[in-house]
Amino acid sequence: MGSFYEFSNFVQPSRYKIFLEVLQGVLRHLDQRPGQGIYCGDMDDDAFLDAFEHGRLQQHGFGHRDHLRVAWLYVRRYGRDEAVRRAEAGLRALATWHGHPERYSATRTSVWVGLVAHHLREAPGLGFGEFLERFPRLLDGRLLDAHYSPELLATAASRSRPVDPDRLPLPATAS
């Protein structure tokens, strides 16, 4: 069997974009097979949280923006403390379901939920997209680097429970 590159040489350049769109649609459909998770990019909020809470999100489709969306939805619906509890339960389950329970970090979860809650106090009425436009630094997954050293975030203590930053302090309403 030839490589994708060899195969793509047979697709006329004018149809290449259409070919890629069809291929992406097929891959999304395959991701929706029972037991395989689902693509979460275009889901409404209720369906997104339901899929998150029941472990049906596709590993490759659940990135930093989706983590922020979980935090944003939970903080809006339940407040900061309950949002942390729910996000922790769901993210632990998701990491375990994908075979990587060691990737879960209680510190990261608590801080990201706290940062979302902090900004929601300033702009509670914004939709998720508008919220991220207003606070684009949240999209930078390295934002915590200003507050936490990689060594601290790698510790068992940081993974099992929230720990205080060892660099710059967090905003008081985020911790």
N, CA, C and O of each residue as an XYZ file, in Angstrom:
700
protein
N       0.849     -1.186      0.000
C       0.000      0.000      0.000
C       0.890      1.242      0.000
O       1.864      1.310      0.749
N       0.557      2.216     -0.833
C       1.349      3.430     -0.932
C       1.102      4.382      0.225
O       0.162      4.205      1.000
N       1.938      5.376      0.330
C       1.780      6.379      1.376
C       0.688      7.369      1.005
O       0.232      7.411     -0.138
N       0.271      8.168      1.991
C      -0.723      9.202      1.740
C      -0.179     10.188      0.711
O      -0.919     10.676     -0.143
N       1.117     10.476      0.799
C       1.713     11.410     -0.153
C       1.555     10.884     -1.579
O       1.181     11.630     -2.484
N       1.846      9.589     -1.775
C       1.692      9.017     -3.111
C       0.240      9.073     -3.558
O      -0.048      9.378     -4.715
N      -0.677      8.775     -2.636
C      -2.099      8.818     -2.960
C      -2.536     10.233     -3.319
O      -3.311     10.427     -4.255
N      -2.040     11.219     -2.578
C      -2.463     12.596     -2.814
C      -2.003     13.106     -4.168
O      -2.567     14.076     -4.673
N      -0.987     12.478     -4.781
C      -0.544     12.882     -6.105
C      -1.603     12.590     -7.166
O      -1.585     13.189     -8.241
N      -2.538     11.660     -6.866
C      -3.603     11.326     -7.799
C      -4.791     12.280     -7.694
O      -5.646     12.298     -8.580
N      -4.854     13.060     -6.641
C      -5.967     13.993     -6.450
C      -5.620     15.296     -7.171
O      -4.557     15.876     -6.950
N      -6.516     15.740     -8.019
C      -6.286     16.982     -8.748
C      -6.197     18.144     -7.760
O      -6.988     18.206     -6.819
N      -5.255     19.060     -7.953
C      -5.094     20.182     -7.020
C      -6.386     20.951     -6.775
O      -6.619     21.409     -5.656
N      -7.227     21.104     -7.788
C      -8.469     21.858     -7.607
C      -9.452     21.131     -6.690
O     -10.375     21.752     -6.162
N      -9.270     19.849     -6.497
C     -10.183     19.062     -5.659
C      -9.537     18.639     -4.341
O     -10.169     17.950     -3.541
N      -8.320     19.030     -4.112
C      -7.602     18.609     -2.914
C      -8.289     19.080     -1.638
O      -8.403     18.316     -0.680
N      -8.757     20.349     -1.615
C      -9.435     20.880     -0.430
C     -10.705     20.082     -0.146
O     -10.983     19.743      1.004
N     -11.471     19.783     -1.189
C     -12.697     18.991     -1.009
C     -12.346     17.601     -0.502
O     -13.015     17.074      0.386
N     -11.301     17.008     -1.064
C     -10.858     15.691     -0.617
C     -10.531     15.701      0.871
O     -10.938     14.795      1.598
N      -9.797     16.719      1.335
C      -9.439     16.804      2.747
C     -10.663     16.995      3.632
O     -10.738     16.414      4.715
N     -11.630     17.808      3.183
C     -12.854     18.009      3.961
C     -13.643     16.714      4.088
O     -14.160     16.404      5.162
N     -13.739     15.956      3.004
C     -14.442     14.675      3.054
C     -13.709     13.714      3.979
O     -14.337     13.018      4.778
N     -12.394     13.671      3.876
C     -11.603     12.789      4.731
C     -11.780     13.159      6.206
O     -11.916     12.270      7.047
N     -11.779     14.444      6.530
C     -11.994     14.870      7.914
C     -13.378     14.469      8.394
O     -13.536     14.054      9.542
N     -14.383     14.586      7.532
C     -15.738     14.167      7.894
C     -15.810     12.682      8.179
O     -16.479     12.261      9.122
N     -15.122     11.880      7.368
C     -15.092     10.434      7.594
C     -14.414     10.128      8.924
O     -14.893      9.292      9.690
N     -13.314     10.793      9.194
C     -12.605     10.554     10.456
C     -13.466     10.951     11.649
O     -13.471     10.253     12.663
N     -14.197     12.066     11.544
C     -15.112     12.460     12.630
C     -16.183     11.397     12.828
O     -16.527     11.059     13.960
N     -16.715     10.866     11.719
C     -17.735      9.824     11.810
C     -17.164      8.585     12.492
O     -17.824      7.985     13.341
N     -15.966      8.206     12.136
C     -15.344      7.038     12.768
C     -15.128      7.265     14.253
O     -15.233      6.331     15.048
N     -14.825      8.512     14.636
C     -14.629      8.835     16.044
C     -15.919      8.710     16.845
O     -15.875      8.663     18.074
N     -17.065      8.656     16.172
C     -18.344      8.582     16.871
C     -18.847      7.153     17.036
O     -19.959      6.946     17.520
N     -18.048      6.165     16.642
C     -18.458      4.778     16.841
C     -18.534      4.485     18.337
O     -17.760      5.046     19.112
N     -19.461      3.608     18.757
C     -19.568      3.281     20.184
C     -18.225      2.835     20.743
O     -17.512      2.036     20.137
N     -17.899      3.373     21.918
C     -16.654      2.998     22.582
C     -15.434      3.725     22.074
O     -14.351      3.554     22.635
N     -15.561      4.527     21.037
C     -14.403      5.198     20.452
C     -14.328      6.665     20.817
O     -13.390      7.346     20.403
N     -15.279      7.175     21.575
C     -15.301      8.594     21.888
C     -15.971      9.362     20.765
O     -16.334      8.784     19.741
N     -16.135     10.648     20.954
C     -16.785     11.470     19.948
C     -16.008     12.758     19.759
O     -15.263     13.183     20.643
N     -16.184     13.369     18.616
C     -15.551     14.650     18.325
C     -16.332     15.738     19.049
O     -17.558     15.776     18.951
N     -15.656     16.621     19.770
C     -16.364     17.563     20.642
C     -16.323     19.010     20.172
O     -16.882     19.877     20.844
N     -15.695     19.299     19.067
C     -15.512     20.680     18.651
C     -16.770     21.491     18.450
O     -16.793     22.671     18.799
N     -17.823     20.901     17.898
C     -19.012     21.667     17.553
C     -20.235     21.314     18.393
O     -21.358     21.617     17.992
N     -20.046     20.694     19.525
C     -21.170     20.266     20.358
C     -21.750     21.432     21.142
O     -21.021     22.350     21.518
N     -23.082     21.405     21.399
C     -23.651     22.424     22.275
C     -23.204     22.134     23.708
O     -22.694     21.052     24.002
N     -23.397     23.101     24.587
C     -22.848     23.010     25.942
C     -23.349     21.794     26.715
O     -22.558     21.108     27.362
N     -24.640     21.519     26.658
C     -25.187     20.389     27.405
C     -24.639     19.057     26.892
O     -24.262     18.192     27.683
N     -24.596     18.894     25.578
C     -24.062     17.660     24.993
C     -22.576     17.511     25.309
O     -22.102     16.411     25.594
N     -21.851     18.618     25.257
C     -20.422     18.605     25.562
C     -20.170     18.133     26.994
O     -19.346     17.247     27.223
N     -20.882     18.728     27.960
C     -20.694     18.318     29.357
C     -21.153     16.893     29.594
O     -20.518     16.159     30.350
N     -22.244     16.487     28.962
C     -22.718     15.111     29.110
C     -21.663     14.128     28.606
O     -21.374     13.129     29.265
N     -21.092     14.414     27.439
C     -20.045     13.547     26.892
C     -18.811     13.551     27.787
O     -18.196     12.506     27.998
N     -18.446     14.710     28.311
C     -17.303     14.807     29.219
C     -17.542     13.970     30.476
O     -16.677     13.198     30.890
N     -18.709     14.127     31.071
C     -19.009     13.448     32.330
C     -19.181     11.941     32.171
O     -19.081     11.202     33.150
N     -19.438     11.481     30.954
C     -19.635     10.051     30.725
C     -18.478      9.424     29.950
O     -18.603      8.310     29.441
N     -17.357     10.133     29.860
C     -16.144      9.572     29.259
C     -16.242      9.278     27.778
O     -15.616      8.335     27.293
N     -17.014     10.065     27.053
C     -17.190      9.790     25.632
C     -16.447     10.781     24.733
O     -16.711     10.827     23.531
N     -15.546     11.557     25.275
C     -14.817     12.516     24.443
C     -13.578     11.865     23.851
O     -12.892     11.083     24.510
N     -13.313     12.192     22.631
C     -12.169     11.633     21.917
C     -10.878     12.252     22.439
O     -10.776     13.470     22.580
N      -9.912     11.417     22.720
C      -8.635     11.866     23.277
C      -7.975     12.923     22.401
O      -7.448     13.906     22.921
N      -7.991     12.746     21.116
C      -7.289     13.678     20.233
C      -8.076     14.961     19.987
O      -7.528     15.925     19.453
N      -9.341     14.988     20.364
C     -10.149     16.163     20.139
C     -10.390     16.971     21.401
O     -11.161     17.930     21.372
N      -9.752     16.612     22.508
C      -9.994     17.285     23.778
C      -8.710     17.988     24.201
O      -7.862     17.412     24.882
N      -8.589     19.231     23.787
C      -7.374     19.986     24.054
C      -7.563     21.055     25.120
O      -8.532     21.032     25.878
N      -6.632     21.980     25.163
C      -6.636     23.028     26.188
C      -7.924     23.854     26.130
O      -8.522     24.149     27.165
N      -8.341     24.218     24.936
C      -9.575     25.006     24.791
C     -10.772     24.258     25.381
O     -11.643     24.870     26.000
N     -10.817     22.944     25.191
C     -11.915     22.144     25.738
C     -11.838     22.069     27.256
O     -12.870     22.067     27.927
N     -10.628     22.006     27.804
C     -10.464     22.073     29.265
C     -11.026     23.402     29.794
O     -11.716     23.438     30.813
N     -10.715     24.486     29.080
C     -11.234     25.796     29.485
C     -12.752     25.833     29.390
O     -13.418     26.434     30.232
N     -13.291     25.195     28.374
C     -14.744     25.176     28.209
C     -15.413     24.430     29.366
O     -16.446     24.865     29.873
N     -14.830     23.326     29.773
C     -15.356     22.595     30.933
C     -15.355     23.512     32.146
O     -16.360     23.617     32.848
N     -14.233     24.174     32.395
C     -14.130     25.070     33.550
C     -15.155     26.195     33.447
O     -15.839     26.498     34.425
N     -15.267     26.816     32.275
C     -16.199     27.925     32.058
C     -17.640     27.489     32.321
O     -18.393     28.186     33.001
N     -18.013     26.343     31.784
C     -19.383     25.847     31.980
C     -19.652     25.520     33.442
O     -20.691     25.895     33.984
N     -18.724     24.826     34.075
C     -18.929     24.436     35.475
C     -18.967     25.651     36.404
O     -19.811     25.716     37.298
N     -18.072     26.603     36.204
C     -18.073     27.790     37.067
C     -19.383     28.543     36.895
O     -19.981     28.974     37.882
N     -19.834     28.707     35.672
C     -21.100     29.417     35.434
C     -22.285     28.693     36.069
O     -23.197     29.328     36.596
N     -22.267     27.376     36.016
C     -23.415     26.604     36.515
C     -23.375     26.341     38.015
O     -24.419     26.306     38.665
N     -22.178     26.156     38.570
C     -22.080     25.664     39.947
C     -21.225     26.507     40.880
O     -21.209     26.249     42.084
N     -20.514     27.507     40.367
C     -19.580     28.255     41.197
C     -18.220     27.582     41.224
O     -18.071     26.430     40.817
N     -17.231     28.319     41.712
C     -15.844     27.859     41.649
C     -15.582     26.540     42.360
O     -15.008     25.632     41.759
N     -15.981     26.405     43.611
C     -15.631     25.211     44.379
C     -16.227     23.936     43.787
O     -15.541     22.921     43.665
N     -17.501     23.993     43.421
C     -18.132     22.814     42.815
C     -17.557     22.564     41.424
O     -17.459     21.415     40.993
N     -17.175     23.629     40.718
C     -16.546     23.475     39.403
C     -15.238     22.706     39.522
O     -14.950     21.834     38.703
N     -14.447     23.028     40.540
C     -13.192     22.300     40.750
C     -13.486     20.826     41.009
O     -12.843     19.952     40.426
N     -14.451     20.549     41.877
C     -14.769     19.166     42.214
C     -15.221     18.383     40.979
O     -14.771     17.260     40.754
N     -16.099     18.969     40.191
C     -16.618     18.283     39.004
C     -15.539     18.127     37.925
O     -15.429     17.072     37.299
N     -14.753     19.172     37.714
C     -13.679     19.086     36.719
C     -12.667     18.031     37.140
O     -12.187     17.260     36.309
N     -12.344     17.996     38.417
C     -11.401     16.994     38.912
C     -11.913     15.583     38.650
O     -11.172     14.739     38.146
N     -13.156     15.323     38.984
C     -13.722     13.981     38.776
C     -13.703     13.605     37.299
O     -13.313     12.494     36.939
N     -14.125     14.533     36.450
C     -14.173     14.242     35.023
C     -12.807     14.084     34.389
O     -12.604     13.191     33.566
N     -11.858     14.948     34.765
C     -10.523     14.870     34.171
C      -9.747     13.645     34.668
O      -8.992     13.036     33.909
N      -9.933     13.292     35.922
C      -9.316     12.048     36.425
C      -9.851     10.848     35.646
O      -9.091      9.980     35.217
N     -11.168     10.816     35.472
C     -11.785      9.715     34.739
C     -11.318      9.691     33.285
O     -11.024      8.623     32.748
N     -11.248     10.850     32.650
C     -10.814     10.935     31.261
C      -9.374     10.450     31.110
O      -9.065      9.686     30.195
N      -8.500     10.892     32.004
C      -7.098     10.460     31.946
C      -6.986      8.952     32.148
O      -6.210      8.288     31.461
N      -7.755      8.411     33.086
C      -7.734      6.973     33.349
C      -8.309      6.218     32.166
O      -7.751      5.204     31.748
N      -9.407      6.694     31.628
C     -10.055      6.044     30.497
C      -9.107      5.937     29.310
O      -9.155      4.962     28.561
N      -8.251      6.930     29.138
C      -7.292      6.920     28.033
C      -5.964      6.263     28.407
O      -5.005      6.306     27.636
N      -5.914      5.656     29.594
C      -4.733      4.900     29.981
C      -3.590      5.718     30.544
O      -2.464      5.224     30.608
N      -3.839      6.961     30.957
C      -2.788      7.827     31.486
C      -3.228      8.538     32.764
O      -3.271      9.767     32.794
N      -3.555      7.791     33.818
C      -4.005      8.455     35.047
C      -2.936      9.358     35.657
O      -3.254     10.283     36.405
N      -1.673      9.092     35.340
C      -0.581      9.901     35.883
C      -0.552     11.313     35.295
O       0.135     12.180     35.833
N      -1.265     11.559     34.227
C      -1.283     12.890     33.613
C      -2.177     13.873     34.357
O      -2.052     15.084     34.172
N      -3.072     13.370     35.191
C      -3.969     14.273     35.907
C      -3.183     15.079     36.938
O      -2.302     14.543     37.611
N      -3.504     16.368     37.061
C      -2.869     17.240     38.044
C      -3.933     18.050     38.773
O      -4.629     18.868     38.171
N      -4.049     17.812     40.079
C      -5.006     18.566     40.897
C      -4.657     20.050     40.916
O      -5.551     20.896     40.931
N      -3.373     20.370     40.915
C      -2.957     21.771     40.919
C      -3.386     22.466     39.635
O      -3.997     23.534     39.679
N      -3.072     21.872     38.505
C      -3.447     22.477     37.226
C      -4.962     22.665     37.136
O      -5.438     23.719     36.713
N      -5.709     21.646     37.534
C      -7.170     21.730     37.470
C      -7.677     22.876     38.332
O      -8.463     23.701     37.868
N      -7.236     22.932     39.572
C      -7.693     23.963     40.495
C      -7.321     25.364     40.010
O      -8.132     26.288     40.082
N      -6.106     25.513     39.522
C      -5.651     26.837     39.075
C      -6.395     27.284     37.824
O      -6.839     28.430     37.755
N      -6.544     26.401     36.828
C      -7.239     26.799     35.605
C      -8.697     27.134     35.893
O      -9.215     28.120     35.367
N      -9.365     26.336     36.716
C     -10.743     26.654     37.083
C     -10.771     27.992     37.820
O     -11.657     28.815     37.590
N      -9.803     28.205     38.701
C      -9.728     29.466     39.435
C      -9.509     30.663     38.527
O     -10.103     31.720     38.740
N      -8.663     30.510     37.519
C      -8.421     31.614     36.585
C      -9.665     31.923     35.755
O      -9.984     33.085     35.503
N     -10.357     30.874     35.338
C     -11.604     31.091     34.600
C     -12.619     31.795     35.506
O     -13.280     32.742     35.078
N     -12.743     31.337     36.750
C     -13.675     31.963     37.700
C     -13.304     33.426     37.947
O     -14.175     34.293     38.015
N     -12.018     33.686     38.079
C     -11.524     35.050     38.289
C     -12.000     35.970     37.157
O     -12.496     37.067     37.413
N     -11.847     35.522     35.916
C     -12.235     36.347     34.767
C     -13.749     36.388     34.571
O     -14.285     37.377     34.071
N     -14.430     35.327     34.958
C     -15.891     35.347     34.854
C     -16.504     36.395     35.776
O     -17.574     36.925     35.476
N     -15.848     36.701     36.886
C     -16.344     37.758     37.766
C     -16.378     39.103     37.043
O     -17.256     39.932     37.278
N     -15.406     39.295     36.166
C     -15.299     40.555     35.420
C     -16.287     40.612     34.255
O     -16.789     41.684     33.917
N     -16.564     39.464     33.643
C     -17.419     39.449     32.452
C     -18.323     38.211     32.467
O     -18.131     37.295     31.667
N     -19.304     38.179     33.369
C     -20.130     36.975     33.522
C     -21.101     36.702     32.374
O     -21.551     35.567     32.216
N     -21.426     37.692     31.588
C     -22.454     37.517     30.569
C     -21.957     37.107     29.196
O     -22.761     36.946     28.278
N     -20.657     36.935     29.032
C     -20.115     36.611     27.713
C     -20.293     35.138     27.382
O     -20.197     34.276     28.255
N     -20.559     34.858     26.086
C     -20.523     33.483     25.601
C     -19.081     32.990     25.634
O     -18.160     33.786     25.818
N     -18.878     31.694     25.460
C     -17.542     31.134     25.589
C     -16.551     31.739     24.593
O     -15.440     32.108     24.973
N     -16.939     31.842     23.344
C     -16.048     32.435     22.341
C     -15.705     33.875     22.659
O     -14.552     34.288     22.532
N     -16.696     34.637     23.070
C     -16.472     36.039     23.444
C     -15.580     36.128     24.685
O     -14.726     37.009     24.788
N     -15.788     35.219     25.607
C     -14.982     35.162     26.830
C     -13.503     34.972     26.479
O     -12.633     35.655     27.020
N     -13.234     34.037     25.569
C     -11.839     33.795     25.174
C     -11.266     34.965     24.379
O     -10.071     35.245     24.466
N     -12.096     35.639     23.615
C     -11.633     36.840     22.898
C     -11.284     37.945     23.889
O     -10.318     38.682     23.691
N     -12.057     38.056     24.934
C     -11.823     39.089     25.958
C     -10.587     38.770     26.802
O      -9.862     39.673     27.219
N     -10.353     37.472     27.051
C      -9.239     37.038     27.893
C      -8.362     36.020     27.142
O      -8.285     34.857     27.539
N      -7.705     36.458     26.064
C      -6.963     35.523     25.210
C      -5.778     34.841     25.891
O      -5.336     33.784     25.442
N      -5.262     35.426     26.960
C      -4.120     34.786     27.641
C      -4.500     33.427     28.205
O      -3.635     32.574     28.408
N      -5.790     33.219     28.460
C      -6.224     31.911     28.947
C      -5.942     30.803     27.933
O      -5.794     29.640     28.309
N      -5.867     31.155     26.668
C      -5.597     30.163     25.626
C      -4.143     29.707     25.614
O      -3.803     28.722     24.959
N      -3.298     30.411     26.326
C      -1.880     30.050     26.397
C      -1.684     29.004     27.489
O      -1.693     29.329     28.676
N      -1.508     27.760     27.089
C      -1.325     26.667     28.043
C      -0.099     26.832     28.920
O       0.035     26.144     29.932
N       0.800     27.737     28.547
C       2.008     27.970     29.356
C       1.825     29.080     30.379
O       2.786     29.478     31.038
N       0.625     29.575     30.517
C       0.351     30.672     31.447
C       0.788     30.332     32.869
O       1.249     31.206     33.604
N       0.648     29.086     33.253
C       1.020     28.690     34.617
C       2.527     28.741     34.863
O       2.968     28.764     36.012
N       3.318     28.758     33.786
C       4.777     28.803     33.933
C       5.240     30.034     34.703
O       6.291     29.999     35.343
N       4.483     31.107     34.654
C       4.850     32.318     35.397
C       4.654     32.122     36.900
O       5.239     32.844     37.708
N       3.841     31.157     37.263
C       3.494     30.940     38.671
C       4.114     29.679     39.268
O       4.413     29.626     40.461
N       4.300     28.668     38.426
C       4.786     27.362     38.896
C       5.999     26.915     38.098
O       6.025     27.036     36.873
N       6.995     26.402     38.788
C       8.142     25.819     38.100
C       7.747     24.434     37.579
O       6.878     23.782     38.157
N       8.374     23.986     36.503
C       8.086     22.640     36.004
C       8.376     21.565     37.059
O       7.695     20.541     37.127
N       9.395     21.820     37.874
C       9.748     20.847     38.919
C       8.605     20.685     39.923
O       8.285     19.567     40.325
N       7.995     21.795     40.326
C       6.894     21.709     41.278
C       5.685     21.019     40.655
O       5.062     20.168     41.289
N       5.353     21.377     39.424
C       4.194     20.770     38.772
C       4.390     19.279     38.515
O       3.413     18.546     38.357
N       5.629     18.827     38.472
C       5.908     17.409     38.235
C       5.849     16.565     39.505
O       5.938     15.339     39.428
N       5.702     17.186     40.659
C       5.717     16.426     41.912
C       4.419     15.658     42.126
O       3.361     16.024     41.613
N       4.532     14.593     42.890
C       3.349     13.809     43.258
C       2.375     14.665     44.059
O       1.161     14.532     43.904
N       2.901     15.547     44.918
C       2.038     16.418     45.718
C       1.194     17.315     44.811
O       0.000     17.482     45.058
N       1.791     17.892     43.771
C       1.080     18.774     42.851
C       0.016     18.024     42.057
O      -1.028     18.580     41.716
N       0.288     16.774     41.773
C      -0.677     15.981     41.018
C      -1.842     15.528     41.892
O      -2.961     15.371     41.404
N      -1.590     15.322     43.164
C      -2.623     14.759     44.035
C      -3.477     15.813     44.747
O      -4.612     15.531     45.130
N      -2.938     17.025     44.926
C      -3.690     18.084     45.603
C      -3.158     19.431     45.131
O      -2.003     19.530     44.717
N      -3.985     20.464     45.188
C      -3.495     21.792     44.781
C      -2.384     22.281     45.708
O      -2.487     22.185     46.931
N      -1.329     22.801     45.105
C      -0.224     23.369     45.882
C      -0.069     24.843     45.509
O      -0.467     25.265     44.424
N       0.505     25.606     46.410
C       0.743     27.026     46.170
C       1.858     27.217     45.158
O       2.759     26.384     45.065
N       1.808     28.311     44.394
C       2.860     28.578     43.408
C       4.209     28.850     44.073
O       4.285     29.330     45.204
N       5.257     28.529     43.338
C       6.605     28.798     43.850
C       7.273     29.947     43.076
O       8.447     30.241     43.299
N       6.547     30.575     42.195
C       7.052     31.735     41.472
C       6.153     32.921     41.819
O       6.102     33.315     42.985
N       5.458     33.492     40.872
C       4.566     34.617     41.150
C       3.269     34.121     41.793
O       2.781     33.040     41.463
N       2.715     34.915     42.710
C       1.440     34.525     43.313
C       0.305     34.631     42.282
O       0.389     35.412     41.335
N      -0.732     33.855     42.475
C      -1.930     33.933     41.638
C      -2.800     35.073     42.123
O      -2.686     35.480     43.279
N      -3.668     35.601     41.270
C      -4.633     36.602     41.752
C      -5.425     36.012     42.920
O      -5.770     34.831     42.906
N      -5.706     36.823     43.912
C      -6.389     36.343     45.125
C      -7.711     35.669     44.811
O      -8.078     34.701     45.478
N      -8.437     36.155     43.811
C      -9.730     35.552     43.496
C      -9.618     34.317     42.601
O     -10.627     33.697     42.265
N      -8.378     33.958     42.212
C      -8.177     32.760     41.404
C      -7.726     31.580     42.236
O      -7.722     30.450     41.746
N      -7.347     31.812     43.482
C      -6.853     30.690     44.288
C      -7.816     30.296     45.368
O      -7.544     29.369     46.130
